[in-house]
Each structure stands twice: as structure tokens, then as C-alpha cells.
Amino acid sequence: MEKEKPMEEIANTETPVPKKRPQKRDTAASRKALLDAAVTEFAEFGFEGGRVDRIARLAGVNKQLVYHHFGSKADLYRATLEEVYREIREREQQLHLEEQEPEAAMRALVGFSFDYLEDHPEFVTLINDENRMEAVHLKTSDKVKDMHSPLIRLIEESLDRGVAAGVFNDHFDPVDLYLSIAGLTYFYFSNRHTASVIFNRDITTAKQMRQRRAHIIDFVLSALRS
């Protein structure tokens, strides 16, 4: 009868279990989760009322990771503003205005500007808050100015093509036109509740919003036509 091996000998002959390597933190995913949480927090409470611990909890990370990625609450707020501007500028590039006829390009841009603000009320709230603080955080940004340059170039190219084709007049500077489009769309969403009271008309209904969207597009195109 075969003699059993001692337990020590058996243990020494077993294949060693490899040690688990610590999982590497996905830095990009953590940063994106924090920015998304910051958008939600600052849109609801503003810069002054926003709290880093709530942002960390919403993002599912340790509070110290906020400071690791962004340095301070003010830096996080600036990064949040940069993020919301990056998203809207990126979406505008996807319109491919350069591939459309001049009138169609402008119609698409104005319609998009209206639709984006309807779908992203947090953008309006965040920009309102930053304007209240006289853009103190954006003034320290080295990114946001460059984000707007491609859009202005696209508007300028669309205007030039329209003038060359004889469908647009040459009265408009691209920055002035952008500000007018932004003003027409942004004002509606930033003031629609007070305007509803002032004019005793609920301009927040779906019907009123469709009517306002069509009006703004026609208004801009009428101004541009030759």
C-alpha cells in the first residue's frame, strides 16, 4: 500500500496561485464621470452652492480624486464650463455646414442652436451663473477661445458662399451673426418662464416652442437674404 505524502510535500508540489495585480484606475473614465457629475451639481446649485463631496459621490469616486484631477473647486468649475462648450462646439462641427448650400447651412445652424438649448437646460443655467460672476472662471481658460474659432470660420465661409451665389447680402460680420443667433435662441430659454408671466402666454408649450423655432429661423434667413 502506497504511503501518503506529508501535507508539506503536497503543498510544495502544487502550482502557485498568481497574485492579482491591482487594477489600474481608468483615469479618462474617472475624469469624465467627475465632469458629468459636476455639470449636474453646478447646474442645480451654482458655483457657490455646489459641493465637491456631492460631486464625488455622484461620480462614484473618492473625494480626494477630485482634487487630484482638478486641483480645486474653482478649477473643476472652469473645466465644467470648458466641457459644456466643447460638447456644443463638437456637435456644431457634425452639422457639416460646409457641405450644404448657404441657406440650408444657416437654417441648420439656427435650428440646431435652438434644439440644443431645449435639450440641454443645464447649459443655459451654467452660462447664466458664470455671467453673473463676470466670467471670472472662463478668463483663466486657455481652451475655450480656441473652441469657437472653427465655428466662426464655418459661418464666415457660409456667408461668403451665399454672397458669391447672390442669395445673401454682405452686411454681416460672422461674429455679429453668431451673437445674434445665440441671442435669439438663448434669450428664449433663459427667460421663457418670466416671459410667460409678463405676456400672459405659456410660451413653454410644445406648440409655442415650434412656433418660436420657426420664427427665429425665418428671422435670420430674412435678414441674410440679398
MDAnalysis code that builds the backbone (N, CA, C; Angstrom):
import MDAnalysis as mda
import numpy as np

u = mda.Universe.empty(678, n_residues=226, atom_resindex=np.repeat(np.arange(226), 3), trajectory=True)
u.add_TopologyAttr("name", ["N", "CA", "C"] * 226)
u.add_TopologyAttr("resid", np.arange(1, 227))
u.add_TopologyAttr("resname", ["MET", "GLU", "LYS", "GLU", "LYS", "PRO", "MET", "GLU", "GLU", "ILE", "ALA", "ASN", "THR", "GLU", "THR", "PRO", "VAL", "PRO", "LYS", "LYS", "ARG", "PRO", "GLN", "LYS", "ARG", "ASP", "THR", "ALA", "ALA", "SER", "ARG", "LYS", "ALA", "LEU", "LEU", "ASP", "ALA", "ALA", "VAL", "THR", "GLU", "PHE", "ALA", "GLU", "PHE", "GLY", "PHE", "GLU", "GLY", "GLY", "ARG", "VAL", "ASP", "ARG", "ILE", "ALA", "ARG", "LEU", "ALA", "GLY", "VAL", "ASN", "LYS", "GLN", "LEU", "VAL", "TYR", "HIS", "HIS", "PHE", "GLY", "SER", "LYS", "ALA", "ASP", "LEU", "TYR", "ARG", "ALA", "THR", "LEU", "GLU", "GLU", "VAL", "TYR", "ARG", "GLU", "ILE", "ARG", "GLU", "ARG", "GLU", "GLN", "GLN", "LEU", "HIS", "LEU", "GLU", "GLU", "GLN", "GLU", "PRO", "GLU", "ALA", "ALA", "MET", "ARG", "ALA", "LEU", "VAL", "GLY", "PHE", "SER", "PHE", "ASP", "TYR", "LEU", "GLU", "ASP", "HIS", "PRO", "GLU", "PHE", "VAL", "THR", "LEU", "ILE", "ASN", "ASP", "GLU", "ASN", "ARG", "MET", "GLU", "ALA", "VAL", "HIS", "LEU", "LYS", "THR", "SER", "ASP", "LYS", "VAL", "LYS", "ASP", "MET", "HIS", "SER", "PRO", "LEU", "ILE", "ARG", "LEU", "ILE", "GLU", "GLU", "SER", "LEU", "ASP", "ARG", "GLY", "VAL", "ALA", "ALA", "GLY", "VAL", "PHE", "ASN", "ASP", "HIS", "PHE", "ASP", "PRO", "VAL", "ASP", "LEU", "TYR", "LEU", "SER", "ILE", "ALA", "GLY", "LEU", "THR", "TYR", "PHE", "TYR", "PHE", "SER", "ASN", "ARG", "HIS", "THR", "ALA", "SER", "VAL", "ILE", "PHE", "ASN", "ARG", "ASP", "ILE", "THR", "THR", "ALA", "LYS", "GLN", "MET", "ARG", "GLN", "ARG", "ARG", "ALA", "HIS", "ILE", "ILE", "ASP", "PHE", "VAL", "LEU", "SER", "ALA", "LEU", "ARG", "SER"])
u.atoms.positions = np.array([
    [0.848, -1.196, 0.000],
    [0.000, 0.000, 0.000],
    [0.886, 1.248, 0.000],
    [0.552, 2.181, -0.954],
    [1.378, 3.377, -1.104],
    [1.195, 4.300, 0.094],
    [2.331, 4.759, 0.554],
    [2.321, 5.634, 1.717],
    [1.938, 7.060, 1.323],
    [1.047, 7.654, 2.084],
    [0.616, 9.028, 1.788],
    [1.748, 10.011, 2.036],
    [1.812, 11.032, 1.133],
    [2.839, 12.072, 1.271],
    [2.434, 13.051, 2.372],
    [3.430, 13.566, 3.065],
    [3.127, 14.585, 4.089],
    [2.483, 15.794, 3.465],
    [1.657, 16.502, 4.230],
    [0.943, 17.683, 3.741],
    [1.910, 18.750, 3.253],
    [3.069, 18.893, 3.910],
    [4.038, 19.900, 3.499],
    [4.549, 19.628, 2.104],
    [4.752, 18.353, 1.807],
    [5.277, 17.970, 0.489],
    [4.245, 18.201, -0.590],
    [2.963, 17.909, -0.252],
    [1.886, 18.141, -1.210],
    [1.781, 19.622, -1.532],
    [1.852, 20.453, -0.500],
    [1.735, 21.907, -0.678],
    [2.844, 22.431, -1.568],
    [4.043, 21.846, -1.448],
    [5.172, 22.329, -2.238],
    [5.071, 21.953, -3.696],
    [4.293, 20.908, -4.006],
    [4.175, 20.460, -5.400],
    [3.017, 21.116, -6.128],
    [2.144, 21.817, -5.403],
    [1.002, 22.471, -6.048],
    [1.458, 23.679, -6.852],
    [0.750, 23.959, -7.983],
    [1.059, 25.114, -8.826],
    [0.759, 26.390, -8.056],
    [1.729, 27.292, -7.958],
    [1.495, 28.521, -7.176],
    [0.420, 29.386, -7.821],
    [-0.447, 29.957, -7.000],
    [-1.521, 30.826, -7.479],
    [-0.955, 32.213, -7.742],
    [-1.072, 32.718, -8.986],
    [-0.514, 34.042, -9.284],
    [-1.213, 35.128, -8.479],
    [-0.438, 36.075, -8.033],
    [-1.008, 37.181, -7.277],
    [-1.765, 38.121, -8.208],
    [-2.900, 38.583, -7.725],
    [-3.692, 39.520, -8.514],
    [-3.017, 40.889, -8.517],
    [-2.857, 41.410, -9.725],
    [-2.300, 42.752, -9.831],
    [-3.389, 43.780, -9.507],
    [-3.035, 44.824, -8.830],
    [-4.044, 45.856, -8.540],
    [-4.564, 46.460, -9.827],
    [-5.886, 46.623, -9.927],
    [-6.491, 47.173, -11.127],
    [-6.088, 48.631, -11.299],
    [-5.672, 48.933, -12.521],
    [-5.275, 50.299, -12.830],
    [-6.522, 51.157, -13.013],
    [-6.570, 52.291, -12.330],
    [-7.719, 53.174, -12.420],
    [-7.814, 53.766, -13.826],
    [-8.992, 53.748, -14.388],
    [-9.232, 54.342, -15.703],
    [-9.320, 55.856, -15.518],
    [-8.208, 56.536, -15.753],
    [-8.142, 57.972, -15.493],
    [-9.145, 58.751, -16.325],
    [-9.226, 58.433, -17.613],
    [-10.126, 59.167, -18.507],
    [-11.582, 58.979, -18.082],
    [-11.931, 57.745, -17.706],
    [-13.309, 57.470, -17.290],
    [-13.643, 58.188, -15.986],
    [-12.699, 58.212, -15.051],
    [-12.927, 58.899, -13.780],
    [-13.107, 60.393, -13.995],
    [-12.271, 60.958, -14.855],
    [-12.358, 62.393, -15.133],
    [-13.691, 62.742, -15.791],
    [-14.115, 61.898, -16.751],
    [-15.389, 62.148, -17.435],
    [-16.559, 62.013, -16.461],
    [-16.498, 61.023, -15.585],
    [-17.567, 60.847, -14.597],
    [-17.646, 62.059, -13.668],
    [-16.510, 62.588, -13.298],
    [-16.489, 63.774, -12.428],
    [-17.044, 64.998, -13.147],
    [-16.709, 65.171, -14.410],
    [-17.226, 66.315, -15.161],
    [-18.731, 66.211, -15.339],
    [-19.215, 65.015, -15.638],
    [-20.666, 64.830, -15.787],
    [-21.382, 65.139, -14.468],
    [-20.808, 64.673, -13.382],
    [-21.404, 64.933, -12.072],
    [-21.332, 66.423, -11.731],
    [-20.234, 67.067, -12.125],
    [-20.083, 68.499, -11.855],
    [-21.097, 69.316, -12.634],
    [-21.375, 68.926, -13.864],
    [-22.397, 69.614, -14.658],
    [-23.735, 69.563, -13.933],
    [-24.090, 68.383, -13.451],
    [-25.350, 68.215, -12.731],
    [-25.386, 69.053, -11.451],
    [-24.309, 68.995, -10.683],
    [-24.250, 69.698, -9.396],
    [-24.258, 71.214, -9.577],
    [-23.401, 71.725, -10.444],
    [-23.296, 73.173, -10.607],
    [-24.517, 73.754, -11.322],
    [-25.138, 72.972, -12.193],
    [-26.352, 73.459, -12.844],
    [-27.483, 73.623, -11.843],
    [-27.492, 72.786, -10.816],
    [-28.556, 72.868, -9.813],
    [-28.254, 73.883, -8.719],
    [-26.995, 73.941, -8.288],
    [-26.667, 74.754, -7.119],
    [-25.762, 75.947, -7.426],
    [-25.267, 76.065, -8.671],
    [-24.347, 77.135, -8.993],
    [-22.962, 76.866, -8.431],
    [-22.031, 77.747, -8.765],
    [-20.661, 77.557, -8.258],
    [-20.619, 77.664, -6.738],
    [-21.268, 78.674, -6.208],
    [-21.184, 78.916, -4.770],
    [-21.862, 77.814, -3.965],
    [-22.988, 77.289, -4.463],
    [-23.708, 76.267, -3.719],
    [-23.258, 74.849, -4.016],
    [-22.489, 74.661, -5.082],
    [-22.033, 73.326, -5.443],
    [-21.022, 72.788, -4.446],
    [-21.105, 71.494, -4.182],
    [-20.223, 70.878, -3.182],
    [-19.421, 69.745, -3.803],
    [-18.140, 69.751, -3.518],
    [-17.222, 68.755, -4.072],
    [-17.568, 67.356, -3.593],
    [-17.968, 67.214, -2.327],
    [-18.270, 65.877, -1.814],
    [-19.471, 65.265, -2.534],
    [-20.469, 66.083, -2.861],
    [-21.623, 65.564, -3.600],
    [-21.212, 65.165, -5.019],
    [-20.350, 65.946, -5.625],
    [-19.875, 65.624, -6.974],
    [-19.136, 64.289, -6.971],
    [-18.255, 64.114, -5.993],
    [-17.504, 62.859, -5.892],
    [-18.440, 61.678, -5.674],
    [-19.424, 61.865, -4.792],
    [-20.370, 60.790, -4.510],
    [-21.185, 60.435, -5.747],
    [-21.619, 61.453, -6.491],
    [-22.400, 61.214, -7.703],
    [-21.559, 60.513, -8.770],
    [-20.268, 60.847, -8.809],
    [-19.374, 60.228, -9.793],
    [-18.905, 58.846, -9.364],
    [-19.145, 58.508, -8.095],
    [-18.741, 57.200, -7.587],
    [-17.247, 57.082, -7.337],
    [-16.612, 58.209, -6.954],
    [-15.177, 58.188, -6.692],
    [-14.890, 58.828, -5.337],
    [-13.656, 58.666, -4.895],
    [-13.222, 59.295, -3.649],
    [-13.105, 60.799, -3.839],
    [-13.459, 61.529, -2.804],
    [-13.405, 62.997, -2.876],
    [-12.009, 63.499, -3.225],
    [-10.984, 62.823, -2.725],
    [-9.623, 63.256, -2.989],
    [-9.258, 63.167, -4.474],
    [-9.979, 62.313, -5.196],
    [-9.710, 62.178, -6.622],
    [-10.114, 63.446, -7.379],
    [-11.082, 64.167, -6.849],
    [-11.481, 65.445, -7.457],
    [-10.297, 66.398, -7.467],
    [-9.645, 66.512, -6.318],
    [-8.508, 67.423, -6.208],
    [-7.304, 66.904, -6.993],
    [-7.192, 65.584, -7.098],
    [-6.101, 65.000, -7.883],
    [-6.228, 65.393, -9.349],
    [-7.455, 65.353, -9.884],
    [-7.677, 65.646, -11.300],
    [-7.757, 67.145, -11.582],
    [-8.342, 67.910, -10.673],
    [-8.679, 69.297, -10.992],
    [-8.043, 70.346, -10.083],
    [-7.497, 69.962, -8.968],
    [-6.788, 70.912, -8.132],
    [-7.648, 71.624, -7.116],
    [-8.755, 72.202, -7.547],
    [-9.605, 72.956, -6.632],
    [-11.028, 72.985, -7.185],
    [-11.935, 73.449, -6.370],
    [-13.332, 73.586, -6.805],
    [-13.433, 74.569, -7.963],
    [-12.684, 75.679, -7.894],
    [-12.716, 76.666, -8.974],
    [-12.184, 76.073, -10.275],
    [-11.124, 75.275, -10.173],
    [-10.568, 74.635, -11.373],
    [-11.562, 73.630, -11.951],
    [-12.253, 72.925, -11.079],
    [-13.268, 71.982, -11.537],
    [-14.405, 72.713, -12.242],
    [-14.798, 73.853, -11.697],
    [-15.879, 74.622, -12.311],
    [-15.467, 75.126, -13.694],
    [-14.231, 75.610, -13.801],
    [-13.734, 76.047, -15.111],
    [-13.724, 74.878, -16.101],
    [-13.264, 73.724, -15.653],
    [-13.244, 72.544, -16.520],
    [-14.657, 72.137, -16.920],
    [-15.612, 72.338, -16.031],
    [-17.009, 72.031, -16.336],
    [-17.531, 72.945, -17.440],
    [-17.221, 74.222, -17.342],
    [-17.620, 75.163, -18.396],
    [-16.962, 74.804, -19.719],
    [-15.694, 74.456, -19.679],
    [-14.985, 74.048, -20.896],
    [-15.632, 72.813, -21.504],
    [-16.081, 71.912, -20.655],
    [-16.700, 70.674, -21.134],
    [-18.026, 70.944, -21.851],
    [-18.873, 71.802, -21.279],
    [-20.163, 72.057, -21.920],
    [-19.980, 72.842, -23.222],
    [-18.991, 73.722, -23.261],
    [-18.692, 74.428, -24.507],
    [-18.116, 73.455, -25.545],
    [-17.257, 72.548, -25.095],
    [-16.672, 71.570, -26.016],
    [-17.762, 70.717, -26.666],
    [-18.727, 70.313, -25.864],
    [-19.785, 69.450, -26.380],
    [-20.624, 70.154, -27.449],
    [-21.017, 71.400, -27.205],
    [-21.852, 72.089, -28.186],
    [-21.059, 72.421, -29.446],
    [-19.790, 72.801, -29.286],
    [-18.964, 73.094, -30.464],
    [-18.727, 71.831, -31.286],
    [-18.552, 70.703, -30.603],
    [-18.348, 69.429, -31.294],
    [-19.589, 69.042, -32.086],
    [-20.735, 69.238, -31.496],
    [-21.994, 68.926, -32.188],
    [-22.201, 69.843, -33.391],
    [-21.801, 71.103, -33.269],
    [-21.930, 72.032, -34.402],
    [-21.059, 71.599, -35.572],
    [-19.875, 71.072, -35.271],
    [-18.999, 70.592, -36.337],
    [-19.637, 69.431, -37.091],
    [-20.451, 68.650, -36.398],
    [-21.105, 67.496, -37.007],
    [-22.228, 67.889, -37.969],
    [-22.590, 69.180, -37.977],
    [-23.601, 69.647, -38.926],
    [-23.060, 69.682, -40.351],
    [-21.733, 69.756, -40.489],
    [-21.076, 69.810, -41.812],
    [-21.670, 70.931, -42.661],
    [-21.647, 72.117, -42.112],
    [-22.210, 73.272, -42.817],
    [-21.534, 73.507, -44.153],
    [-20.255, 73.180, -44.234],
    [-19.514, 73.424, -45.471],
    [-19.997, 72.567, -46.639],
    [-20.743, 71.507, -46.340],
    [-21.239, 70.621, -47.393],
    [-22.648, 70.992, -47.854],
    [-23.238, 71.994, -47.210],
    [-24.612, 72.370, -47.534],
    [-24.656, 73.688, -48.289],
    [-25.748, 73.874, -49.043],
    [-25.964, 75.158, -49.699],
    [-26.074, 76.245, -48.621],
    [-25.693, 77.489, -48.948],
    [-25.636, 78.550, -47.921],
    [-26.908, 78.693, -47.092],
    [-28.082, 78.753, -47.743],
    [-29.323, 78.913, -46.970],
    [-29.592, 77.704, -46.095],
    [-29.362, 76.514, -46.644],
    [-29.577, 75.293, -45.867],
    [-28.625, 75.225, -44.683],
    [-27.393, 75.689, -44.883],
    [-26.406, 75.682, -43.803],
    [-26.844, 76.588, -42.655],
    [-27.322, 77.791, -42.995],
    [-27.757, 78.713, -41.958],
    [-29.029, 78.227, -41.269],
    [-29.910, 77.650, -42.039],
    [-31.133, 77.093, -41.456],
    [-30.781, 75.975, -40.471],
    [-29.820, 75.151, -40.842],
    [-29.404, 74.044, -39.973],
    [-28.750, 74.569, -38.698],
    [-27.925, 75.603, -38.829],
    [-27.229, 76.151, -37.672],
    [-28.201, 76.777, -36.675],
    [-29.141, 77.562, -37.179],
    [-30.103, 78.222, -36.285],
    [-31.002, 77.177, -35.616],
    [-31.471, 76.214, -36.404],
    [-32.320, 75.174, -35.835],
    [-31.593, 74.362, -34.782],
    [-30.328, 74.048, -35.070],
    [-29.539, 73.308, -34.083],
    [-29.367, 74.115, -32.803],
    [-29.074, 75.408, -32.934],
    [-28.856, 76.255, -31.760],
    [-30.074, 76.247, -30.852],
    [-31.251, 76.280, -31.440],
    [-32.489, 76.235, -30.666],
    [-32.668, 74.859, -30.019],
    [-32.506, 73.812, -30.814],
    [-32.741, 72.450, -30.323],
    [-31.774, 72.063, -29.222],
    [-30.526, 72.497, -29.354],
    [-29.535, 72.112, -28.349],
    [-29.880, 72.708, -26.992],
    [-30.300, 73.957, -26.980],
    [-30.657, 74.588, -25.705],
    [-31.922, 73.972, -25.113],
    [-32.822, 73.537, -25.982],
    [-34.017, 72.851, -25.481],
    [-33.640, 71.539, -24.794],
    [-32.681, 70.824, -25.390],
    [-32.279, 69.522, -24.857],
    [-31.276, 69.625, -23.711],
    [-30.640, 70.782, -23.549],
    [-29.593, 70.924, -22.530],
    [-29.832, 72.179, -21.673],
    [-30.847, 72.159, -20.851],
    [-31.118, 73.318, -19.985],
    [-29.967, 73.614, -19.036],
    [-29.148, 72.591, -18.741],
    [-28.007, 72.817, -17.853],
    [-26.999, 73.783, -18.478],
    [-26.922, 73.816, -19.792],
    [-26.012, 74.748, -20.460],
    [-26.429, 76.186, -20.164],
    [-27.711, 76.456, -20.297],
    [-28.226, 77.801, -20.029],
    [-27.956, 78.196, -18.586],
    [-28.222, 77.294, -17.655],
    [-28.046, 77.590, -16.233],
    [-26.591, 77.874, -15.888],
    [-25.686, 77.060, -16.422],
    [-24.266, 77.244, -16.131],
    [-23.739, 78.553, -16.694],
    [-24.136, 78.886, -17.920],
    [-23.659, 80.127, -18.531],
    [-24.252, 81.338, -17.811],
    [-25.497, 81.232, -17.379],
    [-26.088, 82.310, -16.578],
    [-25.268, 82.561, -15.313],
    [-24.892, 81.482, -14.648],
    [-24.151, 81.603, -13.396],
    [-22.779, 82.222, -13.637],
    [-22.118, 81.803, -14.710],
    [-20.796, 82.349, -14.995],
    [-20.872, 83.816, -15.403],
    [-21.911, 84.206, -16.120],
    [-22.090, 85.613, -16.464],
    [-22.349, 86.453, -15.224],
    [-23.073, 85.877, -14.275],
    [-23.329, 86.592, -13.015],
    [-22.023, 86.902, -12.309],
    [-21.042, 86.019, -12.479],
    [-19.727, 86.213, -11.858],
    [-18.742, 86.900, -12.805],
    [-19.270, 87.478, -13.887],
    [-18.466, 88.225, -14.859],
    [-17.373, 87.367, -15.498],
    [-17.724, 86.105, -15.766],
    [-16.830, 85.172, -16.474],
    [-15.472, 85.010, -15.797],
    [-15.454, 85.063, -14.470],
    [-14.191, 85.011, -13.742],
    [-13.439, 83.709, -13.992],
    [-14.167, 82.607, -14.198],
    [-13.505, 81.320, -14.425],
    [-13.066, 81.157, -15.876],
    [-13.899, 81.590, -16.806],
    [-13.539, 81.471, -18.220],
    [-12.333, 82.332, -18.570],
    [-12.142, 83.415, -17.853],
    [-10.995, 84.287, -18.116],
    [-9.669, 83.564, -17.877],
    [-9.697, 82.512, -17.088],
    [-8.469, 81.763, -16.810],
    [-8.325, 80.544, -17.722],
    [-9.264, 80.362, -18.645],
    [-9.237, 79.199, -19.527],
    [-8.357, 79.460, -20.746],
    [-7.530, 78.486, -21.082],
    [-6.704, 78.586, -22.275],
    [-7.266, 77.720, -23.415],
    [-8.515, 77.261, -23.239],
    [-9.114, 76.366, -24.225],
    [-10.347, 76.945, -24.918],
    [-11.163, 77.653, -24.156],
    [-12.495, 77.988, -24.644],
    [-12.459, 78.929, -25.848],
    [-11.480, 79.820, -25.906],
    [-11.409, 80.738, -27.045],
    [-11.146, 79.986, -28.339],
    [-10.239, 79.031, -28.278],
    [-9.908, 78.260, -29.477],
    [-11.075, 77.396, -29.950],
    [-11.951, 77.009, -29.028],
    [-13.099, 76.171, -29.404],
    [-14.031, 76.888, -30.372],
    [-14.130, 78.222, -30.260],
    [-15.093, 78.968, -31.054],
    [-14.569, 79.321, -32.443],
    [-13.272, 79.287, -32.633],
    [-12.695, 79.688, -33.923],
    [-13.198, 78.856, -35.097],
    [-13.248, 77.515, -35.006],
    [-13.749, 76.740, -36.142],
    [-15.187, 77.082, -36.513],
    [-16.032, 77.344, -35.518],
    [-17.422, 77.689, -35.801],
    [-17.506, 79.025, -36.537],
    [-16.756, 80.001, -36.087],
    [-16.779, 81.308, -36.747],
    [-16.289, 81.186, -38.179],
    [-15.278, 80.353, -38.404],
    [-14.793, 80.134, -39.776],
    [-15.874, 79.516, -40.649],
    [-16.612, 78.558, -40.089],
    [-17.695, 77.923, -40.855],
    [-18.786, 78.928, -41.202],
    [-19.136, 79.784, -40.258],
    [-20.145, 80.809, -40.513],
    [-19.642, 81.774, -41.589],
    [-18.393, 82.169, -41.473],
    [-17.825, 83.088, -42.456],
    [-17.816, 82.471, -43.850],
    [-17.450, 81.194, -43.935],
    [-17.426, 80.519, -45.231],
    [-18.829, 80.407, -45.821],
    [-19.815, 80.114, -44.976],
    [-21.201, 80.015, -45.451],
    [-21.707, 81.364, -45.936],
    [-21.351, 82.422, -45.199],
    [-21.732, 83.769, -45.627],
    [-21.090, 84.117, -46.967],
    [-19.803, 83.851, -47.088],
    [-19.087, 84.170, -48.327],
    [-19.674, 83.399, -49.511],
    [-19.993, 82.135, -49.300],
    [-20.588, 81.342, -50.383],
    [-21.956, 81.888, -50.769],
    [-22.704, 82.326, -49.740],
    [-24.020, 82.884, -50.016],
    [-23.944, 84.194, -50.776],
    [-22.980, 85.042, -50.407],
    [-22.788, 86.313, -51.121],
    [-22.362, 86.047, -52.553],
    [-21.432, 85.119, -52.750],
    [-20.946, 84.791, -54.089],
    [-22.055, 84.228, -54.977],
    [-22.989, 83.479, -54.343],
    [-24.096, 82.889, -55.097],
    [-25.239, 83.872, -55.318],
    [-25.147, 85.044, -54.668],
    [-26.188, 86.054, -54.831],
    [-27.419, 85.829, -53.979],
    [-27.334, 84.940, -52.976],
    [-28.503, 84.676, -52.123],
    [-28.416, 85.417, -50.787],
    [-27.194, 85.841, -50.387],
    [-27.010, 86.594, -49.151],
    [-26.467, 87.982, -49.471],
    [-26.801, 88.938, -48.611],
    [-26.160, 90.251, -48.705],
    [-24.822, 90.200, -47.962],
    [-24.050, 91.270, -48.074],
    [-22.724, 91.287, -47.460],
    [-22.658, 92.211, -46.242],
    [-23.752, 92.302, -45.513],
    [-23.836, 93.236, -44.394],
    [-23.357, 92.654, -43.064],
    [-23.077, 91.341, -43.017],
    [-22.897, 90.705, -41.709],
    [-21.480, 90.215, -41.454],
    [-20.966, 90.593, -40.306],
    [-19.733, 90.031, -39.775],
    [-20.071, 88.687, -39.134],
    [-19.240, 87.651, -39.302],
    [-19.585, 86.326, -38.764],
    [-19.768, 86.297, -37.242],
    [-18.969, 87.064, -36.517],
    [-19.128, 87.091, -35.056],
    [-20.435, 87.767, -34.678],
    [-20.763, 88.886, -35.355],
    [-22.029, 89.565, -35.079],
    [-23.212, 88.641, -35.372],
    [-23.114, 87.904, -36.463],
    [-24.203, 86.988, -36.817],
    [-24.340, 85.890, -35.776],
    [-23.219, 85.337, -35.338],
    [-23.273, 84.304, -34.303],
    [-23.919, 84.836, -33.028],
    [-23.532, 86.047, -32.637],
    [-24.106, 86.639, -31.422],
    [-25.612, 86.855, -31.575],
    [-26.045, 87.218, -32.761],
    [-27.483, 87.419, -32.990],
    [-28.238, 86.099, -32.903],
    [-27.682, 85.062, -33.517],
    [-28.321, 83.737, -33.448],
    [-28.371, 83.254, -32.000],
    [-27.239, 83.381, -31.311],
    [-27.185, 82.955, -29.910],
    [-28.154, 83.760, -29.060],
    [-28.239, 85.073, -29.332],
    [-29.142, 85.914, -28.557],
    [-30.601, 85.526, -28.749],
    [-30.979, 85.265, -29.983],
    [-32.367, 84.909, -30.268],
    [-32.761, 83.583, -29.625],
    [-31.853, 82.627, -29.634],
    [-32.171, 81.310, -29.073],
    [-31.983, 81.293, -27.554],
    [-30.876, 81.832, -27.099],
    [-30.539, 81.786, -25.674],
    [-31.534, 82.583, -24.837],
    [-31.906, 83.746, -25.301],
    [-32.834, 84.581, -24.534],
    [-34.152, 83.849, -24.304],
    [-34.616, 83.161, -25.329],
    [-35.889, 82.449, -25.193],
    [-35.826, 81.446, -24.044],
    [-34.759, 80.659, -23.991],
    [-34.682, 79.607, -22.978],
    [-34.294, 80.136, -21.600],
    [-33.556, 81.235, -21.549],
    [-33.180, 81.775, -20.244],
    [-34.282, 82.625, -19.625],
    [-35.262, 83.030, -20.454],
    [-36.308, 83.933, -19.963],
    [-37.728, 83.442, -20.250],
    [-37.880, 82.223, -20.676],
    [-39.215, 81.787, -21.111],
    [-40.231, 81.736, -19.975],
    [-39.780, 81.484, -18.762],
    [-40.732, 81.420, -17.649],
    [-41.200, 82.821, -17.252],
    [-40.264, 83.763, -17.169],
    [-40.663, 85.134, -16.846],
    [-41.471, 85.743, -17.986],
    [-41.088, 85.441, -19.233],
    [-41.826, 85.972, -20.382],
    [-43.245, 85.428, -20.416],
    [-43.417, 84.185, -19.999],
    [-44.763, 83.598, -19.966],
    [-45.663, 84.376, -19.012],
    [-45.108, 84.829, -17.889],
    [-45.879, 85.607, -16.924],
    [-46.161, 87.003, -17.471],
    [-45.108, 87.636, -18.005],
    [-45.234, 89.013, -18.478],
    [-46.278, 89.149, -19.582],
    [-46.270, 88.204, -20.531],
    [-47.172, 88.300, -21.678],
    [-48.434, 87.451, -21.520],
    [-48.595, 86.862, -20.324],
    [-49.786, 86.065, -20.037],
    [-50.019, 85.009, -21.114],
    [-48.920, 84.360, -21.501],
    [-48.982, 83.316, -22.523],
    [-47.917, 82.283, -22.192],
    [-48.332, 81.026, -22.098],
    [-47.372, 79.978, -21.773],
    [-46.541, 79.657, -23.007],
    [-45.347, 80.236, -23.084],
    [-44.508, 80.011, -24.262],
    [-43.617, 78.778, -24.103],
    [-43.899, 77.978, -23.066],
    [-43.109, 76.757, -22.860],
    [-43.778, 75.523, -23.453],
    [-44.977, 75.673, -24.014],
    [-45.662, 74.511, -24.587],
    [-44.952, 74.079, -25.870],
    [-45.168, 72.833, -26.261],
    [-44.539, 72.301, -27.475],
    [-44.940, 73.112, -28.703],
    [-46.206, 73.504, -28.774],
    [-46.680, 74.293, -29.913],
    [-45.982, 75.648, -29.966],
    [-45.893, 76.318, -28.833],
    [-45.244, 77.625, -28.780],
    [-43.757, 77.517, -29.110],
    [-43.122, 76.444, -28.684],
    [-41.701, 76.257, -28.967],
    [-41.469, 76.021, -30.452],
    [-42.328, 75.225, -31.101],
    [-42.203, 75.021, -32.549],
    [-42.388, 76.336, -33.283],
    [-43.355, 77.117, -32.833],
    [-43.619, 78.409, -33.466],
    [-42.424, 79.341, -33.296],
    [-41.860, 79.371, -32.101],
    [-40.714, 80.240, -31.846],
    [-39.496, 79.802, -32.666],
    [-39.257, 78.504, -32.753],
    [-38.133, 77.972, -33.532],
    [-38.252, 78.393, -34.998],
    [-39.435, 78.226, -35.573],
    [-39.650, 78.595, -36.973],
    [-39.471, 80.100, -37.171],
    [-39.957, 80.882, -36.210],
    [-39.829, 82.340, -36.300],
    [-38.367, 82.770, -36.317],
    [-37.554, 82.194, -35.437],
    [-36.148, 82.574, -35.358],
    [-35.410, 82.224, -36.645],
    [-35.688, 81.033, -37.188],
    [-35.047, 80.643, -38.447],
    [-35.429, 81.606, -39.566],
    [-36.718, 81.888, -39.689],
    [-37.169, 82.820, -40.735],
    [-36.600, 84.221, -40.528],
    [-36.513, 84.640, -39.297],
    [-35.984, 85.961, -38.960],
    [-34.537, 86.104, -39.429],
    [-33.723, 85.119, -39.118],
    [-32.309, 85.167, -39.506],
    [-32.155, 85.083, -41.024],
    [-32.868, 84.156, -41.653],
    [-32.744, 83.996, -43.096],
    [-33.239, 85.240, -43.838],
    [-34.291, 85.862, -43.334],
    [-34.802, 87.092, -43.964],
    [-33.759, 88.207, -43.903],
    [-33.054, 88.287, -42.791],
    [-32.015, 89.318, -42.647],
    [-30.836, 89.058, -43.586],
    [-30.542, 87.802, -43.839],
    [-29.378, 87.455, -44.638],
    [-29.603, 87.541, -46.144],
    [-30.855, 87.356, -46.552],
    [-31.119, 87.260, -47.997],
    [-30.770, 88.561, -48.731],
    [-30.331, 88.362, -49.972],
    [-29.966, 89.509, -50.795],
    [-31.189, 90.298, -51.173],
])
